[in-house]
């Protein structure tokens, strides 16, 4: 019995030290760098149903590359890519993790940031009444439409000439160019939220994102970063499609 109490006490002290040391750090993806950049949309063809991806346009972005566990040097780690698109009057946050070229729906540890990235889980794009057959990277809702939107996986792949190529399912929809690095203070203040900073016709869905909606603000307040503005409609959208 005494040994159990001692083990519990040691565990409690360890957790307290860990929490204190991480008070001003991200609990996930603590090691990273942020950059300015630009997103150039070439318009999806055929249209996906999301205004952002269906219309040719350019937007300024803020990017952050990071390691999920913060391993040192080139040790394998799940690499993260966060893209904040600065739209007129609002932001759109897209979070992607390193994946495999064939296994796109699972995070894969990598030794380099020069790797494909994916949203892992699907987004909902617009509303579907087309009922096309599923293809390599995209799944549609049932024929006749459900009003829930079409499932689409968003991907980004490094390209030496064009920075990052952005894919929606099996088609390219644009590219991201990377600009100047941001100072550490700006990197530390960034607080991404893919649920609240989403769009009515392009948003994450499912249980994982519904859980993120509750975890992100708590984690960001813990490290004294300003969370995204409240967006109850976006939180309901994320939890409604599982």
Secondary structure as GFF3:
##gff-version 3
##sequence-region A 1 242
A	DSSP	alpha_helix	2	21	.	.	.	ID=ss1
A	DSSP	beta_strand	31	41	.	.	.	ID=ss2
A	DSSP	alpha_helix	51	54	.	.	.	ID=ss3
A	DSSP	beta_strand	57	67	.	.	.	ID=ss4
A	DSSP	beta_strand	77	87	.	.	.	ID=ss5
A	DSSP	beta_strand	90	98	.	.	.	ID=ss6
A	DSSP	beta_strand	109	110	.	.	.	ID=ss7
A	DSSP	beta_strand	117	118	.	.	.	ID=ss8
A	DSSP	beta_strand	123	125	.	.	.	ID=ss9
A	DSSP	beta_strand	138	139	.	.	.	ID=ss10
A	DSSP	beta_strand	150	152	.	.	.	ID=ss11
A	DSSP	beta_strand	154	159	.	.	.	ID=ss12
A	DSSP	beta_strand	163	168	.	.	.	ID=ss13
A	DSSP	beta_strand	171	181	.	.	.	ID=ss14
A	DSSP	alpha_helix	184	189	.	.	.	ID=ss15
A	DSSP	beta_strand	202	204	.	.	.	ID=ss16
A	DSSP	alpha_helix	207	222	.	.	.	ID=ss17
A	DSSP	alpha_helix	232	240	.	.	.	ID=ss18
###
